Amino acid sequence: MKKRLYISIPITGVEDKSRIKAAQLQKHFWAQGYEVINPFEIGYYIEQLYELCGIKPLTWANYMDWCVWALRSCDVVYFCVGWGSSKGCTVEMEESIKFKKEIMYE
């Protein structure tokens, strides 16, 4: 069975750069045999769901709720450089520790 890996990457304020990096990491870890959860894909799908339900606008907290839920389903969490300066990544670290996830660092 493949291990599931969540990519924790700073997003706010560096969305375009982080989107590219997350896609590259997703391909890299997928090639190593992981099932990879990319937070940008989560964002895409929740935006579609919220639009369908007529809920606008999405907040940072809405995104984080779904990302944390996805993180909990993973075996491994990979933290990118800069995670300690990111509010979202810090929340993801707290959840990773709380749920005893394997942690990897860039």
C-alpha positions as CSV (number, residue, x, y, z in Angstrom):
1,M,0.0,0.0,0.0
2,K,1.3,3.4,-0.9
3,K,2.0,5.9,1.8
4,R,0.0,9.2,1.5
5,L,2.1,12.4,1.7
6,Y,0.8,15.9,2.3
7,I,2.8,18.9,1.0
8,S,2.9,21.7,3.5
9,I,4.0,24.8,1.7
10,P,3.7,28.6,2.4
11,I,1.0,30.0,0.0
12,T,-0.3,33.4,1.2
13,G,1.5,36.1,-0.7
14,V,3.6,33.7,-2.9
15,E,0.8,31.7,-4.6
16,D,2.2,31.5,-8.1
17,K,5.7,30.5,-7.1
18,S,4.3,28.0,-4.5
19,R,1.8,26.5,-7.0
20,I,4.7,25.7,-9.4
21,K,6.9,24.3,-6.6
22,A,4.0,22.2,-5.2
23,A,3.3,20.7,-8.6
24,Q,7.0,19.8,-9.0
25,L,7.1,18.2,-5.6
26,Q,3.9,16.3,-6.3
27,K,5.5,14.8,-9.4
28,H,8.7,14.0,-7.5
29,F,7.0,12.2,-4.6
30,W,4.6,10.4,-6.9
31,A,7.6,9.0,-8.8
32,Q,8.9,7.8,-5.5
33,G,5.7,5.8,-5.0
34,Y,3.7,8.1,-2.7
35,E,0.1,9.1,-3.1
36,V,0.4,12.9,-2.9
37,I,-2.0,15.5,-1.5
38,N,-1.3,18.9,-3.0
39,P,-3.0,21.8,-1.1
40,F,-3.5,23.7,-4.4
41,E,-5.7,20.8,-5.7
42,I,-7.7,20.9,-2.4
43,G,-8.2,24.6,-3.0
44,Y,-9.4,24.1,-6.5
45,Y,-12.0,21.5,-5.5
46,I,-13.3,23.4,-2.5
47,E,-13.7,26.5,-4.6
48,Q,-15.9,24.4,-7.0
49,L,-17.9,23.0,-4.1
50,Y,-18.5,26.3,-2.4
51,E,-19.5,27.9,-5.7
52,L,-22.0,25.1,-6.3
53,C,-23.4,25.6,-2.9
54,G,-23.5,29.4,-3.3
55,I,-21.0,30.1,-0.5
56,K,-18.8,33.1,-1.2
57,P,-16.3,34.3,-0.5
58,L,-14.0,31.6,0.8
59,T,-11.9,32.5,3.7
60,W,-8.4,31.5,4.8
61,A,-10.1,29.5,7.6
62,N,-12.2,27.6,5.0
63,Y,-9.1,26.5,3.1
64,M,-7.3,25.5,6.3
65,D,-10.2,23.4,7.5
66,W,-10.1,21.3,4.4
67,C,-6.3,21.2,4.3
68,V,-6.1,20.0,7.9
69,W,-8.7,17.4,7.2
70,A,-6.7,16.1,4.2
71,L,-3.5,16.2,6.3
72,R,-5.0,14.0,8.9
73,S,-5.6,11.3,6.2
74,C,-1.9,11.2,5.4
75,D,1.0,9.2,6.7
76,V,3.7,11.7,6.0
77,V,3.8,15.5,5.9
78,Y,6.5,17.2,3.9
79,F,7.4,20.8,5.1
80,C,8.8,23.2,2.6
81,V,11.4,25.8,3.3
82,G,9.7,28.8,5.0
83,W,7.1,26.7,6.8
84,G,7.9,28.3,10.2
85,S,7.0,31.8,8.9
86,S,3.7,30.6,7.5
87,K,0.6,30.7,9.7
88,G,-1.0,27.9,7.7
89,C,2.1,25.7,7.8
90,T,2.5,26.3,11.5
91,V,-1.1,25.0,12.0
92,E,-0.2,22.0,9.8
93,M,2.9,21.3,11.9
94,E,0.8,21.4,15.1
95,E,-1.7,18.9,13.6
96,S,1.2,16.7,12.3
97,I,2.6,16.5,15.8
98,K,-0.8,16.0,17.4
99,F,-1.7,13.1,15.1
100,K,1.9,11.6,15.2
101,K,2.5,12.0,11.4
102,E,5.9,11.2,10.0
103,I,7.5,14.6,9.2
104,M,10.0,15.4,6.4
105,Y,11.7,18.7,5.7
106,E,12.9,20.3,2.6
